[in-house]
Amino acid sequence: MSSTSQKHKDFVAEPMGEKSVMALAGIGEVLGKRLEEKGFDKAYVVLGQFLVLRKDEELFREWLKDTCGANIKQQGDCYSCLREWCDSFL
């Protein structure tokens, strides 16, 4: 299994609060702006979509690709980040 980024570790270490969508692992400025343009401006809004998709990895990855053009690594990083956050806080 690949190691997690510092961004991932920072995100899953505490409650989400009002964090920007760009605080999510795998989501940088370019993807963050694309998500914001579609109404996903906060990490908790992306979490909502993640939960609507029942935490299903394949569905979430596909949604992220279709919504903002995330590549395979970005999809995986974001999915893992949200999954681990949910395991810790839900």
PyMOL commands that set and color helices and strands:
alter all, ss='L'
color gray80, all
select helices_A, chain A and resi 6-12+21-23+29-37+43-52+57-68+72-89
alter helices_A, ss='H'
color red, helices_A
deselect
rebuild
show_as cartoon
